[in-house]
């Protein structure tokens, strides 16, 4: 079954709303109709930029999906500084990254938190991009597969097969994020295949063959074609390179180099 590739730009804590508008407009000038028809593109600006970026996407008719980087799992309440999924949905956000290693490592998010967030995101008819990935120590100790399968199954716990089928999983080896070191296409493929086989074991062929799996970790225009050519890699979650409209566009246009 052909899966529509999905390439997502995680802007992390970069760009105020004016810079964000410029970036998304510049990106739209770089992309051709054929690019957007071949690849689903999502951008994930900081919360303060969402309204501005949404307005530009809408008023200029730019077919890029709006995404968020994180949310809380509760509907409302005394959670100073947090943002509820319903608030994102109201801003036409359609994708929400959850379980990013920076959220797990710096802000202490657990698999249980991530699972609650996945459920809350789905409840508001948005799509979770569920991140998983091992540290270098875990990889060297031979624990990468166990860690990643555990994060995926814990993040999706309690969902129906129909719900799981709609989710996106991002395999992001922590040692490759923002380091300039990329997993080789073969290593990335092996782990993305492992994610798919984990899904197959738990939810069956239909779900495993439908879920889109992204690779993330220092994806650049130069390595995107080889990564995207792998059979179990359906997309990329891009940090640093998505802050540059030209670089991000070249990644989205990876197929021109294959
Ligand atoms: C990320 O932000 O998830 C990421 C993979 O960052 P980078 O592309 O900079 O490694």
Boltz pocket constraint, residues with backbone or C-beta under 6 A from the ligand:
constraints:
  - pocket:
      binder: B
      contacts: [[A, 10], [A, 12], [A, 172], [A, 176], [A, 177], [A, 178], [A, 179], [A, 180], [A, 216], [A, 217], [A, 218], [A, 219], [A, 237], [A, 238], [A, 239], [A, 240], [A, 241]]
      max_distance: 6.0
